[in-house]
Amino acid sequence: MTIQLQEVTKIEKEVMSITCNKCKKTATPDDTIEWQEFFSYVSSGGYGSVFGDSQLYRIDLCQNCLQELLGSFVEYIDEA
């Protein structure tokens, strides 16, 4: 039995910046804290969803906008 191998080139994509959907602030990996604290969510609407049946959607929010919009609903957890 003989196995033939072939070299292939794969293209990889890497996120280089992200922009807040609310304030339009852009962060890059060089902005370590802002980059790490960005909130990104991707989902798709289910049957009867307000976003549309099977509609793919996403939201990207910087930490300040996330706190402004959802801060009163955040539960802080003490793991001690």
TITOR-12228 format. One line per 4 residues: number of its first residue (from 1); their letters; for each residue x, y, z of C-alpha. Coordinates in steps of 0.25 Angstrom, whole numbers. Layout:
// TITOR-12228
NUM = a = X/Y/Z ~ ...
END
This chain:
// TITOR-12228
1 = mtiq = 0/0/0 ~ 5/14/-4 ~ 1/27/2 ~ 2/39/-5
5 = lqev = 4/52/2 ~ 2/66/-4 ~ 6/79/3 ~ -6/89/4
9 = tkie = -6/104/8 ~ -17/108/17 ~ -21/122/20 ~ -24/126/34
13 = kevm = -31/138/38 ~ -28/146/51 ~ -37/157/56 ~ -28/170/56
17 = sitc = -38/180/61 ~ -52/180/67 ~ -62/192/67 ~ -73/195/78
21 = nkck = -87/195/71 ~ -91/206/81 ~ -80/216/82 ~ -72/212/70
25 = ktat = -59/211/78 ~ -49/201/72 ~ -39/193/79 ~ -27/184/74
29 = pddt = -19/173/81 ~ -9/184/85 ~ -20/190/94 ~ -19/179/103
33 = iewq = -29/183/114 ~ -39/188/104 ~ -37/176/95 ~ -39/166/106
37 = effs = -51/173/112 ~ -59/174/98 ~ -72/166/99 ~ -75/159/86
41 = yvss = -88/150/84 ~ -92/142/72 ~ -105/135/71 ~ -117/131/62
45 = ggyg = -131/134/64 ~ -140/122/67 ~ -154/119/63 ~ -162/132/66
49 = svfg = -150/140/70 ~ -151/155/70 ~ -138/155/62 ~ -144/146/51
53 = dsql = -145/131/49 ~ -131/125/47 ~ -126/140/45 ~ -111/140/49
57 = yrid = -107/152/57 ~ -96/158/65 ~ -93/169/75 ~ -79/175/79
61 = lcqn = -79/184/91 ~ -67/191/98 ~ -67/189/113 ~ -72/203/116
65 = clqe = -84/202/107 ~ -87/188/112 ~ -87/193/126 ~ -96/205/122
69 = llgs = -106/196/115 ~ -106/184/125 ~ -99/189/137 ~ -112/189/146
73 = fvey = -114/174/142 ~ -100/169/145 ~ -99/160/157 ~ -85/160/163
77 = idea = -81/146/168 ~ -72/144/180 ~ -65/131/179 ~ -60/131/193
END
